[in-house]
């Protein structure tokens, strides 16, 4: 980031961290991977329970399959894939072996903290990887292939995938993306509504230059956005959105994100199926708990 001077190396790593999607053919040495994995396990965790497991995937064929399943070829090109999973199975086994009561697989509270713990482990590991000269990228689309992952990775009940992290040495140095600043993100003492003009200015600055996400107008894109708007709001809103696009002469970043990429009409679909998938994994966080009789 130019000639920025940071107070220490940790701050530099945090400020300059960027997602890497192009990996060299260089393998990750075992000792490097070992210490990076160990750093992940030292992340904060509620009650020091560590309700997570990390599945380390280095087999080329498995990595290739993951890339195909997620629709992102570079996943298979990364020498290491790490799948972070909530793991209440291990805790349940521990409780059973020591004759202790256990309801974590039926407790929303346990879901809430175990999800946080799993993600904190992943981010601890990600920072450790950066410090060792590795590149990484999070893959959230594993949520689209939960059933396939359960079968492929032989996940027992009580174990549920959260996120995939690709690791490897970058082919080239990756530039960090612009972020919203603390004046937008941080609220002092209580939540405050930011003035419309200031909020728009903050987003416009974030999505400018190399981070510009605007798209050229095409008939296909206009038609898609119109249909999305019509489905989630109404026809009048859809017409206003299209008119706004025509006035601007381009498709704005936020219109691209929620009208074309993370489509607002599709994203809520499958909620029931996701919950059913969790239940099939032995996780009943969203049901009333009933004791054994």
N, C-alpha and C positions, 0 to 999 in steps of 0.2 A: 504493500500500500504506500508506494512512494517513499518519502523519507520520514515517515512517522516514527517517532521515538517512543517506545513503550517502557514502562517502569521495570518490567522484568520479562523473562522468556515465556512464562505462563500466560501473561496478558497478550503477548504477541500471538501465541497459538490460538487463543480464544478469538481475537479480533480477525485473524487472517484465515481461519478455518473455512474451507470451501468444499462443496461436494465434487468428488472425482468420478467421472464416468468413462475415463480412458486409462487403462492400466497397462504397464509394461509387462513383458513376458517374465520378468524377474520374479522368482518365487520368494515367499516370506520365510526367512530362516526360523527354525523351530524355537530357538532361544528368544528371538524377538517376539514371536507369536505368543509364547508362554508368558512372558512378563506383561504383555498387553492384556492378555486374558486375566491374569492375576490382578492387574490394576482395576479391571471391571468389577471384580468380586469385592473390591474394597469401597464400593460406592455406598452412600447412605442407604439404610434399609430399616423399616419399622420393626422395632423389637429385635433387631439383628437377626431376623428370621430368614432373610435371603430367599424369598419365594419365587425363584426363577431358575431356569436352566438355559445354557447356551449350547446350541447344536452347531458344531464346527464342521463345515462342509468343504473338503479340499478335492474330493474325487471329481475329475474333469467331466465325466458323464452326468453326475448328479448336478453339478453347477450348470451344465448346458441345459438340462431339463428344467431347472429353476428359471433360467433365463427365458426359455420358451413359455413356461407356465405364466410368468409375470409379463411376458411380451416385451422384454428388454434384454437384448442380446449381450450387452456388456456385463451382465450379471455372470454369465458363463465365462467371460474373459478375465474376471477378477480371480486371482489365485486362491482367495479365501472368502467363503460366504459364512456369515454367522447369523443364526436364527435365534432370537431372544424369545423365550417362552415364559409365561407365568407357569410356575410349577408348584401346585398344591399337592400333587401326588406324593412327592418326597416327604412333605410335612405330615401328610396323613399316615404314611408308613411309619414314620418316627413315632407319632402319637400311638399308633396301634402296638408297636413293639414295646412301648413303655407304659401301656394301659392308661392312656390319657384321653379325655373327651375331645372330639374334633368336629367342627361344623364349618370350616373355612370355605368349603366348596359350595355352601349354601348361604354365605354371608356377603351382602353387598359391601359392607365395610372392608372385608378382606379383599374383595375384588378391587376396590378403590385404591388401597395401599399397595397391593401386589402389582397392579398395573404401573403405579408410580415407581415402585422399586425396580421393576424390570427395565423401564425406560432410563432411570438414573444409572443403572448398571451399564446399559448400552452407551450412554453419553460419556460416562467415565472412561470406558474402553475406547471410545472414539477419540477423546482428547489424548489418551495415552498413545494411541496409534499415530496421531499427528506428531507427537513429540519424538517418535521413533522414525520419522520421515515417511510414514505410510500415508496413503490417501484413502478416503472412505466415502461412502454414500449410503444413505438410508433408503430402503425400498418399502413403501407403505402398501403396495399392491398385494402383499401376501394375504391381505384380508379377503381378496377375491378367490383365493385357492385354499381356504382352510381345510375342506374335506380331503383334498389331494395331499396336503402336507401331513395331515394326521396319518394317512395311509403310508405315504412314502417314508416318513421319518419314524413310523411305528410309535406314535405318541400315545401313552396310556391315558386313561381318564384322569382328569385333574391337571393336565398339561395342555396349554393353549398358546399358539404362536402370536406374538405381538408385532415384531418388526424384524426385517432382514437388514443386515449391514454388510456391504461388500468392502473387502480390504485388499490392498495391494500397493505397489509402488506406482506413483503417477507417471504416465507417459510424458506429460508436460506439466508445468506448474499451473495450478488453477487459480483464477482470480476470485476473491470473495464477492458475494452479491451485496448490493446496497440493502440496508435495513432501516426500518423506522427507528427514529432516535428516542432517547429517554424522555424528551419533552412530549412525545406522543404516547409512549408506552407506560411511563411511570405516573401514578396518581398519588398525590400527597394527602395522606390521612383518609380521604374518601374519594369515591369515583367522581370525575368531573366530565361534563360534556364539552368536547372541543368544538370551537366555532367551525362552521361549515367551510369557510375559506381556508382556515389553517389546516383542517383535516385533508381537504383536497390538495393543498400545497404539499403536505407531507407525503401523500401517496404519489403525487406527480413527480416529486423529487426521487422517491424510491425507484419508481419505474421509468427511469430516464437513462439516456446514454446507452451503454452496453446492456443495461437491464430493462430496456424498453420492451414492453410486451404487446404493443399495439399491432394490429393486423390490417392489411389492406382489405378493402371492401370487395366481396365477390357475391354473386347472386346466391350461391350455395350457402355461404356463411350467413347472409342476411335471412334466408329462408329458415335456416336451422335456429337462429336466435329468436326469430319471430315465433316459431312453434314452441320453443322452450318457454318463452315469456307468456305465451297464451295458456300453456298448461299449468304453470305455477301461479299465475295471476289472472289475467283476462285479456281479451282481444284489445281493449283500449290501451292497456299497459304495453302490450306487444307493439302496437302502432307507435306509441311514444318512444319506445326504445329504438325502433328502426329509424324514426325521424331524427333522434339524437345522433345516431350513427351517420346519417346522411349529412346532417349539419356539420359534424366534426370532419367528415371526409375519411374517417378511419374507425376501426373497431377498437374501443378503449380496452385497456388492460383488464379492468373488472368485468367488462362485457365478454371478453375472451375467456377469462377464468370460469365464470359461472354460466355463460351462455354456450360455450363450445368445449371447454376442457373438463372442468368439474361440473358437468351439466346439472343445473338446478332441478331439472325434471327427473333425472336418473339417480342422483346421489341418495335421495331418501328411500329408493327402492331396495328391497331385500332386507329391511330391518328385521322382519319376523324370521327370515331365513337365518340371519346372523345369530339371533337369539336361540333358534332351534339348534344351530351348530354348536353353540356353547353348551346347551343342555345335553347334546349327544356326546360332548366331551366330559360329561359328569359335573358340569358347573351350573348350578341352579341359583345364581345370584339374584335373578329377577322374579323369583317365585316365593310365595309364603313358605316359610320353613315349617316342616312337620316332623316331630320326633318319632322315633321308632316305637312301635307298640308290641 
